[in-house]
Amino acid sequence: MNFQKNKDAVFQAVQTAAEKAYRSPNSVNVIAVTKYVDSSIAKELVKTGIKHIGENRVDKFLNKYRELADQHLTWHLIGTLQRRKVKDVINYVDYFHALDSVTLAAEINKRATKPIKCFLQVNISQEESKHGFLVDEIDNVLEDLKAYDKVELVGLMTMAPFEASQEELEQIFSEAKRLQESLVARQLPNMPFTELSMGMSGDFELAIKHGSSFVRIGTAFYK
């Protein structure tokens, strides 16, 4: 497995997608998702120049955080977070990508010692199996979240169905972008919504076309 070759290929594909969308490549952050590899593999990947690491599970996040503590990385918790585990992990997180309930936000606000950059998870595709708020719930949710000064809503996160067609992907990603832009325009306190977290190994080019600023890539690094 040639990590440098894979990393270079991923970053080149991201650059190409950004340029096709008339965007600066620097406007897209690549998160290397390491949930399927151990800390030793993650270290090898970091040596290639990776700066953003993403983990789904709290235990794996904490393990890699300890093992790679000297690497000056930006840490992303991208998976579902149970309220009982918030206290264990939240103050090590730079970005949390899966804020999917008001009660979770309340627990984060209670346990955090600093403002946490959070993405509001939105279920654009309305899949029953997916977490996240429906679009028509957003206004009420934002009203509830006003009280939590440790929860900074930096953007939206969404995931497309695993077997979505290109047409479906275009629709989901474009709708997420429109929603994000409408929230930016509202200029809500502590809710800048300037970022968009969407796109994975199989669909990140389309996500970048529609404005994604954080793409979550795993399998493409480990071919």
C-alpha positions in Angstrom: 0.0 0.0 0.0 1.6 3.3 -1.2 0.2 5.9 1.1 2.0 8.8 -0.6 0.7 7.8 -4.0 -2.9 7.4 -2.7 -2.7 10.7 -0.8 -1.4 12.6 -3.8 -4.1 11.1 -6.1 -6.9 12.1 -3.6 -5.5 15.7 -3.3 -5.1 16.0 -7.1 -8.7 14.8 -7.6 -9.9 17.4 -5.0 -7.9 20.1 -6.7 -9.3 19.2 -10.1 -12.9 19.1 -8.8 -12.4 22.5 -7.1 -11.0 24.1 -10.3 -13.9 22.7 -12.4 -16.2 24.5 -10.0 -14.2 27.7 -10.2 -13.1 27.4 -6.6 -9.8 27.6 -4.9 -8.4 24.2 -3.9 -7.6 25.7 -0.6 -11.4 26.2 0.0 -11.8 22.4 0.4 -10.5 20.6 3.5 -9.7 16.8 3.1 -10.5 14.8 6.2 -8.8 11.4 6.3 -11.2 9.0 7.8 -9.3 6.4 9.8 -12.1 4.3 11.3 -11.0 1.1 9.5 -7.3 1.3 10.3 -5.2 1.3 13.5 -3.0 4.0 14.9 0.1 2.7 13.2 -1.5 3.0 9.8 -2.9 6.4 10.6 0.6 7.6 11.5 1.9 6.5 8.1 -0.9 8.4 6.4 -0.1 11.5 8.5 3.5 11.3 7.2 2.3 12.1 3.7 1.1 15.5 4.8 -2.4 14.8 6.1 -3.6 17.5 8.6 -7.2 16.5 9.3 -8.2 13.2 10.9 -11.8 12.0 11.2 -13.1 9.2 13.5 -16.6 7.8 13.9 -16.4 6.1 17.3 -15.3 7.7 20.6 -13.0 4.9 21.7 -11.1 4.9 18.4 -11.0 8.7 18.4 -9.4 8.8 21.9 -6.9 6.0 21.0 -5.7 7.8 17.9 -5.7 11.2 19.7 -3.3 9.8 22.3 -1.1 7.9 19.8 -0.8 10.9 17.4 -0.7 13.7 20.1 2.6 15.1 18.8 1.4 15.5 15.2 -0.4 18.9 15.4 -3.5 17.6 13.7 -7.1 18.9 13.4 -9.5 16.3 14.9 -12.9 15.6 13.6 -15.5 13.5 15.3 -17.8 12.5 12.4 -20.0 9.8 13.8 -23.1 9.6 16.0 -22.3 10.6 19.6 -24.2 9.2 22.5 -24.9 11.7 25.3 -23.3 9.5 27.9 -20.0 9.7 26.0 -19.9 13.4 25.5 -17.9 14.1 28.7 -15.2 11.6 27.6 -14.4 13.2 24.2 -15.9 16.6 23.5 -12.9 18.7 24.8 -10.5 16.9 22.4 -12.6 17.6 19.4 -11.9 20.5 16.9 -15.0 19.8 14.8 -18.1 17.7 15.5 -19.9 16.8 12.4 -23.0 15.0 13.7 -25.1 17.3 15.9 -28.5 15.6 15.4 -30.5 16.5 18.5 -31.2 19.4 20.8 -30.6 17.2 23.9 -27.1 16.3 22.5 -26.4 20.0 22.1 -27.4 20.6 25.7 -25.0 17.9 26.9 -22.2 19.3 24.8 -22.9 22.7 26.2 -22.8 21.3 29.8 -19.5 19.4 29.3 -17.5 21.6 27.0 -14.8 23.9 28.4 -14.6 25.9 25.2 -16.9 26.6 22.2 -17.1 23.5 20.0 -17.3 23.9 16.2 -20.4 21.8 15.3 -22.1 20.9 12.0 -25.8 20.5 12.2 -26.6 17.2 10.6 -29.5 17.5 8.1 -31.3 14.5 6.6 -31.8 16.0 3.1 -32.7 12.7 1.6 -35.3 11.9 4.3 -34.0 8.4 4.7 -35.5 6.8 7.8 -32.2 5.0 8.5 -30.2 8.3 8.7 -29.8 10.6 11.7 -30.2 14.3 11.4 -32.9 17.0 11.3 -35.4 17.3 8.5 -35.3 20.6 6.6 -38.6 21.8 7.9 -37.4 21.3 11.5 -34.5 23.6 11.2 -36.2 26.9 12.3 -37.5 25.4 15.6 -34.1 23.7 16.2 -32.2 26.9 15.8 -34.5 28.7 18.2 -33.8 25.9 20.8 -30.0 26.1 20.2 -29.7 29.8 20.9 -29.3 29.1 24.6 -26.0 27.1 24.1 -23.0 29.3 24.0 -20.5 26.4 23.8 -22.1 25.1 20.6 -20.9 27.1 17.6 -22.8 26.1 14.5 -20.2 26.5 11.8 -22.1 24.6 9.1 -24.3 21.8 7.8 -23.4 18.1 7.3 -25.4 15.7 5.2 -24.9 12.3 3.7 -26.3 10.9 0.5 -27.8 7.4 0.2 -25.1 4.8 -0.4 -26.5 3.8 -3.8 -27.8 7.2 -4.9 -27.7 8.0 -8.6 -25.8 11.0 -9.9 -29.1 12.8 -10.4 -30.0 12.1 -6.7 -26.6 13.2 -5.5 -26.9 16.5 -7.5 -30.3 17.1 -5.9 -29.2 16.4 -2.4 -26.0 18.3 -2.5 -27.5 21.3 -4.2 -30.3 21.5 -1.7 -27.8 21.3 1.2 -25.9 24.2 -0.4 -29.1 26.3 -0.8 -30.0 25.7 2.8 -26.5 26.6 4.0 -26.5 29.8 2.0 -29.9 30.8 3.4 -28.6 30.3 7.0 -25.5 32.3 6.3 -27.7 35.2 5.1 -29.6 35.2 8.4 -26.4 36.2 10.4 -27.5 34.4 13.5 -25.3 34.9 16.6 -22.9 31.9 17.2 -24.3 30.3 14.0 -22.1 31.4 11.1 -23.0 28.3 9.0 -20.1 29.1 6.6 -19.0 25.5 6.2 -20.5 22.5 4.4 -19.5 18.9 5.3 -20.5 16.5 2.6 -18.9 14.1 0.2 -17.0 10.8 0.7 -14.7 8.7 -1.4 -17.4 7.9 -4.0 -19.0 11.2 -4.4 -16.7 14.0 -3.2 -16.2 15.5 -6.7 -19.9 16.2 -6.9 -20.0 17.5 -3.4 -17.2 19.9 -4.2 -19.1 21.1 -7.3 -21.9 22.0 -5.0 -19.8 23.9 -2.4 -18.6 21.3 0.1 -15.7 22.7 2.2 -15.0 19.5 4.1 -14.9 16.1 2.4 -14.7 12.9 4.4 -12.5 10.4 2.6 -11.5 7.0 3.8 -11.3 4.1 1.4 -9.4 6.1 -1.3 -6.4 6.4 1.0 -6.1 2.6 1.6 -6.4 1.0 -1.8 
